[in-house]
């Protein structure tokens, strides 16, 4: 509450105030980006990536089918066609082979999503995008503080987006950020975020007045929300410690049960350090998953499925997707369930989830 009170007392409630600058500086320190720009949502940051990459109506962008709708919708909104790649069954991350098969002369970028904060196969994906001369964008909504081969997630693509939605490890209700790793894109990113004006340069004294210089929109996060974020950032180690404790408890308690009921658990490759964003269980079929969710509900526990594969959604099919295109994504739609995992989860709550899970199928 102290930071929030300070923000209101300052009289500066719009974006890019003292707390916004502190949050941005922290993100730059954590990830090593050239610049961090807070936005009202990860969706807004994704829209900015499309503009910054010079995409235009009729271009194509490859996205995983098994992801939140914003990963595709931010581009579709601008007339850019999302092309849906399948995911890998162990990590539910975008499949590099699927990506390579989908690249055409219209492809301008590949958007990777580090599902659950476990890194995608970045070496393979960077090799594919570099050889094809297209952009790699990281939708790192799940993965802040995760690492791939020792390097921070969010540092690989020219542009990275973050989410601070209420479901994320660090949250201000609604919020996001654009991380700019390509120095050549920093100045234009500021302009696009400030309604297409050079207002940021004006406030730094680099121009004597500001004016409209490019396309853009209103992509700033309000200062009170930045204050809420900064308060959490100061306790990042404790927040992450609690989340890892819950994730590890599930990982240690459930393998025998999973084998007995025919379920699968998350795979974390040896070269990945994840931020314990979520814990999933892959049930053998839709009927078993439905029975498990009902069992957990009867025990007073909220366990839920996750994404519906985008390629066979009504909108996805309008964009050219069809059933059978992404079989792993389709299976995940029917079989995946998430166990409760949140930052202030108590040991007793965690133990209740473990006990209820173990009781299913016993």
C-alpha positions, 0 to 999 in steps of 0.5 A: 500500500505504501507505494500505491499511496506514494503514487496517488500523493505524487499527483502523477497518475499517467504513465512513465512516472517514477514507479513506471521508470523503476519497473522498467529499469528492473526489467532491463536489469533482469533481462538485459534488454535495451529498453523496457516499455510498460503497456496496458496489456501483453496484447498491446505489446504484441500489437506494437511488435507487428508495427515495429516489424513493418508487417502489413495487411496480407503478411503472415506470422507463425504462432503456436496453435496452443496459446492464448488468443492474443498471440494471434489476435494482436496480428489478425486485428491489423490484417496480418494472417496468423499461421498455426504451428503445432506444439511439442507434447513434452513442453507444449512449446512451438515445434521447430519442425512445424515452424520450418514447414510453414514458412512462405514468402509472406512470412514476416515473423515467428512468435514463440510462447514459452509455455508455463515459463519453460523455454522453447528450443531457442537454438533451433528456432533462431537458426530457422528465423535467421536463415529465413530472414524473418523476425523472432518475437518472444511472447514471454507472458509466462516466462519472466525470470526463466532461463534457457542455457543460462540466458534470460527468457525475453533476451533472444528475440528482437522484441519480447512481450510480457504480461502482468495480468492477474494470473501471472507471477507478478500482477497489477490486475491488467498490464504488460510490457514490451522489451526491445532487444534490437537497439535500432527499434528503441526510438520508434517503439517509444513513438508508437507507444506515445500515440505516434508522437516524439513526446518521450524525446521532448521530455528528455530535452532532445527536441524543443516540442513534440509532434505527430511523426508516425503511427501509434496508439495509447500504449502506456500503463498508469502509474498506480498499476506500476506502483503495485508491480514495483512492490512485488518486484521488491519481493521477487525472490520470496514470491518465486520461492513460494511458487517453486515450493508448490511446483516442486511438491507436485513434481515429487509427489505425483509421478507414481500416481500419473503412471498408474492413471495413464497421465503425463506430467510436465517435462523441463529440459536440462538446459531450462530454468523455469519460473514455476508459472503453472503445473499441468497434468495431461490426462489420457482422454477427455472423459478422464479429464472431465472426471478428474476436474469433477473429482477435484471440484467435489474436494473443494479444489479449482482445477481447470483446463487451459487453451482451446487450440486456435487453429480449429476455433471459429476464427481460426478456421476463418483464417485457414486453420482446420481440424487435423492441422495441429494434432498435439494442440488438439489433444492438449485441448482435450487432455490438459488440466492445471493444478492450483498454483499461486504466489500466496499458496500455503503448505496446507493448501498445496498438501490438500491439492496433492492428497485430492489428486492422489485420491483420484483413481485410487 
